[in-house]
Amino acid sequence: MTEYELIEGCIRQDARCQRMLFDRYAGKMMGVCLRYANDAMEAEDMLQDAFIKVFQYIGQFKFEGAFEGWIRRIVVNTAIRHLEKKKLHFKDIDENSHEAPQIAPQAYTHLGEEDLMKLINQLPEGYRMVFNLNAIEGYSHEEIAVMLNIQPGTSRSQLVKARKMLQYQILQLQKIAV
């Protein structure tokens, strides 16, 4: 079944089409949720809420641009709203508690994607949220500011601090590996 036929079936609320659409995109979108959630159960809640919205608003999809991108935007916004309910905080961490020197490019070669995702998930919520939205999802600081109801400068500083923290953690892993 083509994507167009699948979407049309979902608009008609055909349960079989809805199941097929969920099966086709749930795995990728769960990966998105896991980047924002603190654990798998929270990610599953985000995913479920997001797909409820997908099916609720699928009639508004204009068949312009990628359908997966449309779903991803709903998933990201649902994750943000979920975290806002938990009172997401953008906290400052004492940057003097550790120095975060620049890392040579070869330091990244020994770090797998799964390891990097674990490090990202260990970031404080505000850092992790901005890092995910900017570095992974590709949103600008202005878009992030609107989404999170913060200033663009706050988004920029959270990203800089997230990167420094990640660099420090990667450096520590490199010291252990050597």
Backbone as a chain_set.jsonl record, in Angstrom:
{"seq": "MTEYELIEGCIRQDARCQRMLFDRYAGKMMGVCLRYANDAMEAEDMLQDAFIKVFQYIGQFKFEGAFEGWIRRIVVNTAIRHLEKKKLHFKDIDENSHEAPQIAPQAYTHLGEEDLMKLINQLPEGYRMVFNLNAIEGYSHEEIAVMLNIQPGTSRSQLVKARKMLQYQILQLQKIAV", "coords": {"N": [[0.848, -1.176, 0.0], [0.588, 2.187, -0.862], [2.053, 5.214, 0.496], [0.332, 7.374, 0.211], [-2.179, 6.105, -0.115], [-2.333, 4.883, 2.348], [-2.45, 7.085, 4.096], [-4.84, 8.266, 3.198], [-6.601, 6.217, 3.916], [-6.346, 6.351, 6.688], [-7.419, 8.85, 7.141], [-10.042, 8.264, 6.594], [-10.493, 6.856, 8.827], [-9.917, 4.135, 8.911], [-9.245, 1.288, 10.575], [-7.376, -0.706, 9.972], [-5.579, 0.563, 8.237], [-4.664, 2.547, 9.971], [-3.29, 0.96, 11.81], [-1.289, -0.101, 10.172], [0.055, 2.245, 9.471], [0.975, 3.055, 11.964], [2.65, 0.863, 12.578], [4.56, 1.202, 10.574], [5.871, 3.612, 11.192], [6.311, 3.809, 13.963], [8.644, 2.712, 15.172], [10.856, 4.375, 14.355], [9.924, 6.803, 15.377], [9.786, 6.217, 18.051], [12.455, 6.182, 18.665], [12.955, 8.926, 18.482], [11.394, 9.828, 20.637], [12.744, 8.588, 22.761], [15.04, 10.112, 22.911], [14.217, 12.37, 24.222], [12.91, 11.569, 26.515], [13.143, 10.415, 29.959], [13.202, 7.749, 30.503], [12.318, 4.469, 29.152], [9.589, 3.915, 29.552], [8.424, 6.439, 29.846], [8.998, 7.415, 27.303], [7.406, 5.712, 25.758], [4.867, 6.577, 26.574], [4.931, 9.178, 25.535], [5.099, 8.56, 22.807], [2.66, 7.218, 22.367], [0.804, 9.274, 22.95], [1.545, 11.032, 20.927], [0.881, 9.622, 18.566], [-1.848, 9.475, 18.844], [-2.458, 12.138, 18.379], [-1.486, 12.333, 15.759], [-3.339, 10.711, 14.362], [-5.624, 12.129, 14.954], [-5.229, 14.589, 13.686], [-4.574, 13.993, 11.074], [-6.026, 14.538, 8.795], [-5.351, 17.126, 8.243], [-2.933, 17.061, 6.988], [-1.201, 18.141, 4.188], [-0.102, 16.905, 2.007], [2.242, 17.985, 1.143], [5.61, 18.125, 1.172], [7.548, 15.863, 3.25], [5.851, 13.13, 4.678], [6.769, 11.69, 6.855], [8.347, 13.616, 8.101], [6.35, 15.377, 8.908], [5.014, 13.809, 10.796], [7.151, 13.489, 12.596], [7.468, 16.09, 13.551], [5.118, 16.411, 15.036], [5.589, 14.445, 16.964], [7.914, 15.438, 18.25], [6.928, 17.901, 19.253], [4.948, 16.895, 20.943], [6.528, 15.531, 22.794], [7.9, 17.69, 23.915], [5.765, 19.115, 25.099], [4.969, 17.201, 26.939], [7.203, 17.133, 28.636], [7.134, 19.747, 29.545], [4.961, 19.689, 31.221], [6.095, 18.433, 33.327], [7.522, 20.409, 34.371], [9.958, 21.508, 33.056], [13.235, 22.515, 33.485], [15.715, 24.984, 32.94], [18.705, 24.79, 33.91], [21.659, 26.182, 35.308], [24.881, 24.901, 35.26], [27.726, 24.685, 37.218], [30.322, 25.823, 35.499], [32.946, 25.794, 36.193], [33.4, 23.531, 37.537], [34.478, 21.56, 36.068], [36.861, 21.479, 33.474], [36.312, 21.871, 30.043], [37.938, 20.919, 27.593], [38.733, 21.29, 24.083], [38.124, 18.615, 21.823], [40.045, 16.368, 19.977], [39.389, 15.408, 16.586], [39.808, 12.619, 16.081], [39.132, 11.429, 18.464], [36.477, 10.886, 18.467], [36.166, 8.659, 16.906], [36.186, 6.206, 18.195], [33.872, 6.075, 19.539], [30.702, 4.85, 19.654], [27.416, 5.161, 18.087], [25.361, 4.435, 19.833], [26.636, 4.737, 22.297], [27.093, 7.491, 22.277], [24.444, 8.42, 22.277], [23.684, 7.59, 24.82], [25.274, 9.263, 26.378], [24.195, 11.751, 25.649], [21.628, 11.438, 26.673], [22.178, 11.592, 29.351], [22.543, 14.215, 29.88], [21.553, 17.243, 31.606], [18.038, 18.052, 31.703], [17.233, 20.495, 30.335], [19.527, 21.132, 28.796], [19.685, 18.798, 27.271], [17.256, 18.87, 25.871], [17.481, 21.219, 24.252], [19.813, 20.57, 22.843], [18.989, 18.251, 21.428], [16.864, 19.343, 19.88], [18.218, 21.267, 18.321], [20.788, 20.215, 17.343], [20.137, 17.627, 16.47], [17.448, 17.516, 15.487], [17.431, 19.814, 13.954], [16.318, 22.365, 14.327], [16.209, 25.962, 14.433], [17.657, 28.399, 16.702], [15.842, 30.402, 17.163], [13.417, 29.172, 16.492], [13.408, 27.182, 18.44], [13.276, 28.756, 20.717], [10.666, 29.759, 20.55], [9.217, 27.352, 20.672], [9.873, 26.398, 23.225], [9.31, 28.491, 24.851], [11.306, 30.337, 25.644], [14.153, 32.582, 25.6], [16.0, 33.229, 22.558], [18.731, 33.496, 23.083], [19.012, 32.047, 25.438], [18.576, 29.506, 24.482], [20.826, 29.265, 22.81], [22.927, 29.425, 24.726], [22.375, 27.185, 26.303], [22.847, 25.184, 24.457], [25.599, 25.52, 23.933], [26.64, 24.925, 26.481], [25.728, 22.298, 26.742], [27.176, 21.044, 24.708], [29.789, 21.461, 25.664], [29.671, 19.936, 28.005], [29.23, 17.393, 26.918], [31.596, 17.103, 25.456], [33.434, 17.052, 27.546], [32.614, 14.683, 28.852], [33.098, 12.799, 26.828], [35.847, 13.077, 26.599], [36.612, 12.095, 29.104], [35.831, 9.438, 28.814], [37.636, 8.713, 26.83], [40.033, 8.875, 28.209], [39.733, 6.774, 29.98], [39.641, 4.662, 28.193], [42.18, 4.625, 27.169]], "CA": [[0.0, 0.0, 0.0], [1.392, 3.401, -0.938], [1.891, 6.145, 1.609], [-0.88, 8.155, -0.075], [-3.337, 5.252, 0.188], [-2.327, 4.687, 3.796], [-2.926, 8.337, 4.699], [-6.261, 8.386, 2.862], [-7.301, 5.253, 4.754], [-6.366, 6.874, 8.059], [-8.376, 9.964, 7.152], [-11.36, 7.612, 6.666], [-10.473, 6.158, 10.117], [-9.813, 2.696, 8.674], [-8.375, 0.767, 11.639], [-6.273, -1.466, 9.374], [-4.623, 1.562, 7.751], [-4.052, 3.166, 11.145], [-2.333, -0.006, 12.355], [-0.165, -0.158, 9.236], [0.806, 3.494, 9.598], [1.677, 2.982, 13.248], [3.739, -0.113, 12.441], [5.577, 1.725, 9.662], [6.603, 4.769, 11.732], [6.476, 3.793, 15.42], [10.031, 2.44, 15.558], [11.647, 5.606, 14.195], [9.423, 7.847, 16.274], [10.175, 5.824, 19.415], [13.821, 6.685, 18.794], [12.851, 10.364, 18.763], [10.892, 9.961, 22.016], [13.794, 8.174, 23.701], [16.008, 11.202, 23.067], [13.654, 13.39, 25.104], [12.39, 10.966, 27.743], [14.108, 9.958, 30.959], [13.237, 6.289, 30.479], [11.528, 3.866, 28.074], [8.148, 4.041, 29.818], [8.053, 7.817, 29.521], [9.049, 7.501, 25.845], [6.211, 5.041, 25.252], [3.741, 7.493, 26.805], [5.049, 10.253, 24.544], [4.783, 7.987, 21.502], [1.216, 6.966, 22.313], [0.134, 10.577, 22.849], [1.849, 11.598, 19.616], [0.106, 8.955, 17.52], [-3.244, 9.906, 18.994], [-2.523, 13.421, 17.676], [-1.309, 12.071, 14.333], [-4.61, 10.245, 13.819], [-6.614, 13.189, 15.149], [-4.981, 15.705, 12.777], [-4.064, 13.526, 9.785], [-6.777, 15.217, 7.74], [-4.731, 18.43, 7.978], [-1.716, 16.876, 6.194], [-1.467, 18.73, 2.878], [0.656, 16.169, 0.992], [3.357, 18.846, 0.737], [6.727, 17.746, 2.026], [7.596, 14.465, 3.69], [4.897, 12.742, 5.704], [7.542, 11.326, 8.047], [8.712, 14.877, 8.749], [5.136, 15.88, 9.55], [4.837, 12.999, 12.006], [8.259, 13.798, 13.514], [7.182, 17.379, 14.195], [4.093, 16.132, 16.05], [6.243, 13.683, 18.035], [8.79, 16.357, 18.987], [6.082, 18.832, 20.006], [4.307, 16.132, 22.016], [7.571, 15.292, 23.81], [8.129, 18.974, 24.599], [4.608, 19.378, 25.969], [5.034, 16.221, 28.024], [8.234, 17.581, 29.576], [6.685, 21.002, 30.161], [4.075, 19.323, 32.33], [6.965, 18.055, 34.438], [8.251, 21.631, 34.741], [11.305, 21.493, 32.503], [14.04, 23.626, 33.985], [16.987, 25.25, 32.303], [19.557, 25.143, 35.028], [23.071, 26.4, 35.035], [25.799, 24.021, 35.976], [28.972, 25.393, 37.444], [31.268, 25.47, 34.447], [34.277, 25.669, 36.77], [33.534, 22.229, 38.185], [35.367, 20.803, 35.199], [37.207, 22.156, 32.245], [35.875, 21.103, 28.879], [38.802, 21.259, 26.47], [38.33, 20.816, 22.758], [38.517, 17.234, 21.588], [40.545, 16.099, 18.634], [38.409, 14.627, 15.818], [40.001, 11.171, 16.183], [38.55, 10.933, 19.713], [35.119, 10.432, 18.194], [36.148, 7.436, 16.11], [35.993, 5.03, 19.037], [32.602, 6.231, 20.236], [29.581, 4.419, 18.822], [26.184, 5.955, 18.141], [24.635, 4.087, 21.062], [27.36, 5.373, 23.407], [26.832, 8.925, 22.202], [23.069, 8.65, 22.709], [23.662, 7.448, 26.279], [25.835, 10.499, 26.936], [23.203, 12.814, 25.438], [20.52, 11.208, 27.609], [22.617, 11.925, 30.708], [22.59, 15.672, 30.041], [20.397, 17.823, 32.298], [16.897, 18.138, 30.787], [17.269, 21.681, 29.469], [20.624, 20.955, 27.848], [19.322, 17.702, 26.377], [16.164, 19.324, 25.021], [17.996, 22.15, 23.252], [20.749, 19.828, 21.995], [18.193, 17.419, 20.521], [16.125, 20.173, 18.934], [19.105, 21.956, 17.397], [21.805, 19.387, 16.691], [19.59, 16.414, 15.869], [16.24, 17.807, 14.713], [17.742, 20.877, 13.009], [15.584, 23.612, 14.555], [17.033, 27.133, 14.739], [17.486, 28.877, 18.081], [14.61, 31.194, 17.194], [12.308, 28.212, 16.538], [13.462, 26.536, 19.758], [12.797, 29.745, 21.685], [9.2, 29.775, 20.472], [8.712, 26.054, 21.115], [10.099, 26.193, 24.657], [8.967, 29.717, 25.558], [12.537, 30.887, 26.21], [14.818, 33.516, 24.704], [16.97, 32.578, 21.679], [20.024, 33.482, 23.765], [18.985, 30.931, 26.382], [18.768, 28.31, 23.661], [22.241, 29.223, 22.4], [23.803, 29.126, 25.864], [22.13, 25.797, 26.706], [23.533, 24.346, 23.477], [27.046, 25.62, 24.188], [26.92, 24.197, 27.714], [25.512, 20.871, 26.452], [28.332, 20.576, 23.93], [30.948, 21.405, 26.565], [29.498, 18.798, 28.89], [29.451, 16.192, 26.111], [33.028, 17.029, 25.178], [34.091, 16.612, 28.778], [32.295, 13.267, 29.081], [33.811, 12.009, 25.82], [37.256, 13.11, 26.985], [36.759, 11.184, 30.229], [35.786, 8.085, 28.258], [38.88, 8.476, 26.097], [41.077, 8.633, 29.213], [39.517, 5.429, 30.51], [39.942, 3.696, 27.131], [43.615, 4.623, 26.854]], "C": [[0.893, 1.238, 0.0], [1.131, 4.287, 0.281], [0.61, 6.957, 1.44], [-2.128, 7.359, 0.301], [-3.474, 5.037, 1.696], [-2.893, 5.922, 4.507], [-4.417, 8.517, 4.44], [-7.1, 7.426, 3.715], [-7.407, 5.727, 6.192], [-7.338, 8.044, 8.184], [-9.795, 9.408, 7.258], [-11.525, 6.821, 7.97], [-10.552, 4.638, 9.96], [-8.783, 2.145, 9.672], [-7.185, 0.002, 11.077], [-5.187, -0.517, 8.87], [-3.911, 2.253, 8.917], [-2.989, 2.247, 11.736], [-1.081, -0.079, 11.479], [0.705, 1.096, 9.349], [1.61, 3.486, 10.895], [2.875, 2.038, 13.136], [4.881, 0.421, 11.588], [6.452, 2.789, 10.328], [6.918, 4.71, 13.229], [7.922, 3.576, 15.857], [10.912, 3.679, 15.487], [11.223, 6.666, 15.196], [9.704, 7.506, 17.737], [11.601, 6.277, 19.67], [13.852, 8.168, 19.107], [12.421, 10.563, 20.219], [11.96, 9.612, 23.043], [14.839, 9.26, 23.909], [15.517, 12.265, 24.04], [13.242, 12.842, 26.465], [13.515, 10.57, 28.688], [14.218, 8.44, 31.007], [12.294, 5.778, 29.392], [10.023, 4.012, 28.303], [7.65, 5.443, 29.476], [8.034, 8.007, 28.004], [7.817, 6.848, 25.216], [4.966, 5.904, 25.44], [3.741, 8.624, 25.778], [4.623, 9.753, 23.166], [3.278, 7.768, 21.345], [0.449, 8.278, 22.154], [0.335, 11.193, 21.458], [1.017, 10.941, 18.517], [-1.388, 9.233, 17.65], [-3.431, 11.222, 18.246], [-2.373, 13.233, 16.168], [-2.654, 11.664, 13.724], [-5.707, 11.308, 13.932], [-6.478, 14.274, 14.074], [-4.533, 15.283, 11.379], [-4.793, 14.16, 8.604], [-6.198, 16.572, 7.375], [-3.425, 18.298, 7.187], [-2.012, 17.261, 4.751], [-0.771, 18.001, 1.728], [1.724, 17.057, 0.354], [4.497, 18.539, 1.684], [6.579, 16.299, 2.476], [6.596, 14.207, 4.812], [5.626, 12.37, 6.991], [7.98, 12.574, 8.817], [7.541, 15.492, 9.487], [4.881, 15.121, 10.855], [5.9, 13.355, 13.042], [7.998, 15.099, 14.263], [6.135, 17.208, 15.297], [4.724, 15.416, 17.24], [7.114, 14.603, 18.888], [7.959, 17.316, 19.837], [5.37, 18.136, 21.157], [5.302, 15.871, 23.143], [7.837, 16.57, 24.607], [6.99, 19.271, 25.567], [4.606, 18.435, 27.164], [6.049, 16.669, 29.089], [7.853, 18.897, 30.25], [5.765, 20.724, 31.342], [4.882, 18.932, 33.558], [7.797, 19.238, 34.915], [9.722, 21.528, 34.35], [12.056, 22.73, 32.982], [15.326, 23.745, 33.186], [17.92, 25.725, 33.401], [20.979, 25.352, 34.563], [23.869, 25.432, 35.875], [27.098, 24.779, 36.078], [30.008, 24.932, 36.431], [32.685, 25.307, 35.003], [34.485, 24.317, 37.437], [34.384, 21.282, 37.349], [35.661, 21.624, 33.966], [36.789, 21.265, 31.095], [36.731, 21.48, 27.674], [38.253, 20.722, 25.154], [38.882, 19.417, 22.541], [38.976, 17.086, 20.149], [39.545, 15.217, 17.894], [38.572, 13.121, 15.946], [39.414, 10.594, 17.466], [37.151, 10.382, 19.481], [35.076, 9.077, 17.502], [35.877, 6.19, 16.931], [34.645, 5.05, 19.755], [31.464, 5.867, 19.295], [28.369, 5.3, 19.007], [25.426, 5.694, 19.436], [25.29, 4.739, 22.285], [27.086, 6.87, 23.448], [25.419, 9.244, 22.678], [22.95, 8.514, 24.231], [24.195, 8.716, 26.939], [24.839, 11.658, 26.801], [22.064, 12.668, 26.439], [20.894, 11.519, 29.047], [22.711, 13.426, 30.94], [21.409, 16.135, 30.885], [19.289, 18.098, 31.279], [16.949, 19.314, 29.828], [18.339, 21.574, 28.406], [20.223, 19.926, 26.791], [18.248, 18.142, 25.39], [16.69, 20.216, 23.902], [18.963, 21.435, 22.309], [19.987, 18.988, 20.974], [17.497, 18.26, 19.457], [17.037, 20.819, 17.9], [20.009, 20.999, 16.628], [21.219, 18.178, 15.966], [18.387, 16.714, 14.981], [16.438, 18.949, 13.719], [16.962, 22.171, 13.169], [16.563, 24.739, 14.858], [16.782, 27.552, 16.193], [16.206, 29.703, 18.214], [13.393, 30.265, 17.273], [12.242, 27.526, 17.905], [12.919, 27.474, 20.822], [11.279, 29.784, 21.714], [8.629, 28.479, 21.042], [8.779, 25.892, 22.633], [9.757, 27.418, 25.505], [10.164, 30.266, 26.343], [13.103, 31.896, 25.213], [15.78, 32.748, 23.786], [18.363, 32.485, 22.309], [20.121, 32.353, 24.785], [19.208, 29.626, 25.633], [20.234, 28.17, 23.263], [23.146, 28.824, 23.562], [23.612, 27.691, 26.346], [22.843, 24.841, 25.748], [25.039, 24.354, 23.697], [27.413, 24.798, 25.424], [26.732, 22.69, 27.519], [26.702, 20.307, 25.692], [29.577, 20.459, 24.797], [30.863, 20.183, 27.474], [29.737, 17.486, 28.135], [30.937, 16.015, 25.792], [33.791, 16.523, 26.395], [33.855, 15.127, 29.026], [33.025, 12.377, 28.084], [35.299, 11.95, 26.163], [37.521, 12.138, 28.136], [36.731, 9.733, 29.754], [37.064, 7.738, 27.52], [40.025, 8.188, 27.071], [40.97, 7.226, 29.78], [39.939, 4.389, 29.485], [41.426, 3.596, 26.847], [44.426, 3.95, 27.902]], "O": [[1.845, 1.322, 0.776], [0.136, 4.132, 0.989], [-0.111, 7.199, 2.408], [-3.028, 7.881, 0.96], [-4.578, 5.012, 2.24], [-3.718, 5.801, 5.413], [-5.171, 8.876, 5.344], [-8.182, 7.786, 4.179], [-8.434, 5.53, 6.843], [-7.999, 8.205, 9.21], [-10.65, 9.994, 7.923], [-12.561, 6.195, 8.196], [-11.172, 3.949, 10.77], [-7.604, 2.494, 9.618], [-6.095, 0.055, 11.646], [-3.999, -0.777, 9.062], [-2.709, 2.511, 8.857], [-1.912, 2.703, 12.119], [0.042, -0.114, 11.983], [1.933, 1.016, 9.325], [2.781, 3.865, 10.914], [3.982, 2.38, 13.552], [6.045, 0.122, 11.853], [7.651, 2.858, 10.055], [7.727, 5.504, 13.71], [8.374, 4.198, 16.819], [11.628, 3.998, 16.436], [12.062, 7.343, 15.79], [9.845, 8.403, 18.569], [11.925, 6.712, 20.776], [14.674, 8.623, 19.903], [13.011, 11.365, 20.944], [12.068, 10.269, 24.078], [15.46, 9.325, 24.97], [16.326, 12.988, 24.623], [13.229, 13.574, 27.455], [14.668, 10.413, 28.288], [15.212, 7.903, 31.495], [11.56, 6.557, 28.784], [9.268, 4.211, 27.352], [6.581, 5.606, 28.887], [7.151, 8.684, 27.477], [7.254, 7.372, 24.254], [4.107, 5.955, 24.56], [2.701, 8.983, 25.226], [3.884, 10.428, 22.449], [2.699, 8.096, 20.309], [-0.451, 8.378, 21.32], [-0.579, 11.793, 20.891], [0.504, 11.628, 17.634], [-2.109, 9.222, 16.652], [-4.435, 11.412, 17.559], [-3.054, 13.898, 15.387], [-3.062, 12.203, 12.696], [-6.609, 11.369, 13.097], [-7.479, 14.815, 13.605], [-4.15, 16.135, 10.577], [-4.218, 14.299, 7.525], [-6.512, 17.116, 6.316], [-2.863, 19.306, 6.76], [-2.967, 16.762, 4.157], [-0.849, 18.448, 0.584], [2.064, 16.898, -0.818], [4.344, 18.686, 2.897], [5.618, 15.612, 2.129], [6.51, 14.973, 5.772], [5.165, 12.69, 8.087], [7.98, 12.578, 10.048], [7.708, 16.062, 10.565], [4.572, 15.722, 11.885], [5.593, 13.507, 14.224], [8.272, 15.203, 15.459], [6.258, 17.8, 16.369], [4.43, 15.74, 18.391], [7.056, 14.549, 20.117], [8.258, 17.52, 21.013], [5.206, 18.719, 22.229], [4.951, 15.979, 24.318], [7.98, 16.528, 25.829], [7.226, 19.636, 26.719], [4.274, 18.841, 28.278], [5.78, 16.591, 30.288], [8.215, 19.131, 31.404], [5.79, 21.442, 32.342], [4.418, 19.078, 34.689], [8.673, 19.084, 35.765], [10.607, 21.471, 35.204], [11.556, 23.851, 32.888], [15.94, 22.748, 32.808], [17.927, 26.899, 33.773], [21.431, 24.782, 33.57], [23.565, 25.183, 37.041], [27.519, 25.44, 35.129], [30.504, 23.807, 36.493], [33.54, 24.73, 34.33], [35.595, 23.985, 37.853], [34.943, 20.316, 37.869], [34.812, 22.371, 33.479], [36.902, 20.042, 31.173], [36.305, 22.268, 26.83], [37.419, 19.818, 25.13], [39.968, 19.081, 23.013], [38.361, 17.62, 19.225], [38.912, 14.36, 18.512], [37.575, 12.399, 15.924], [39.215, 9.382, 17.553], [36.694, 9.509, 20.219], [34.039, 8.414, 17.516], [35.378, 5.202, 16.393], [34.326, 4.124, 20.501], [31.284, 6.503, 18.256], [28.291, 6.085, 19.952], [24.911, 6.622, 20.06], [24.607, 5.227, 23.185], [26.875, 7.446, 24.516], [25.211, 10.221, 23.398], [22.189, 9.251, 24.858], [23.642, 9.188, 27.933], [24.666, 12.447, 27.73], [21.588, 13.66, 26.991], [20.01, 11.694, 29.885], [22.933, 13.867, 32.068], [20.363, 15.486, 30.882], [19.579, 18.351, 30.11], [16.731, 19.143, 28.629], [18.095, 21.888, 27.241], [20.392, 20.142, 25.591], [18.323, 17.821, 24.204], [16.379, 19.993, 22.732], [18.933, 21.672, 21.101], [20.307, 19.013, 19.785], [17.537, 17.928, 18.273], [16.673, 20.913, 16.728], [19.992, 20.978, 15.397], [21.76, 17.752, 14.945], [18.309, 16.227, 13.853], [15.696, 19.048, 12.741], [16.939, 22.994, 12.254], [17.613, 24.516, 15.46], [15.82, 27.113, 16.823], [15.566, 29.696, 19.265], [12.453, 30.529, 18.023], [11.161, 27.318, 18.456], [12.191, 27.052, 21.721], [10.676, 29.835, 22.786], [7.667, 28.507, 21.809], [7.875, 25.33, 23.251], [9.895, 27.39, 26.728], [10.059, 30.608, 27.521], [12.583, 32.04, 24.106], [16.322, 31.72, 24.193], [19.085, 31.512, 22.092], [21.189, 31.771, 24.972], [19.939, 28.75, 26.095], [20.813, 27.088, 23.367], [24.031, 27.982, 23.402], [24.577, 27.044, 26.755], [23.377, 23.815, 26.17], [25.681, 23.304, 23.652], [28.395, 24.056, 25.406], [27.492, 21.895, 28.071], [27.181, 19.216, 26.0], [30.331, 19.492, 24.689], [31.854, 19.484, 27.688], [30.375, 16.574, 28.66], [31.464, 14.904, 25.853], [34.678, 15.677, 26.283], [34.783, 14.395, 29.371], [33.519, 11.311, 28.453], [35.933, 10.903, 26.033], [38.534, 11.439, 28.141], [37.505, 8.901, 30.228], [37.527, 6.598, 27.574], [40.887, 7.355, 26.79], [41.979, 6.566, 30.031], [40.52, 3.362, 29.836], [41.887, 2.576, 26.333], [45.648, 3.867, 27.78]]}, "num_chains": 1, "name": "protein.A"}
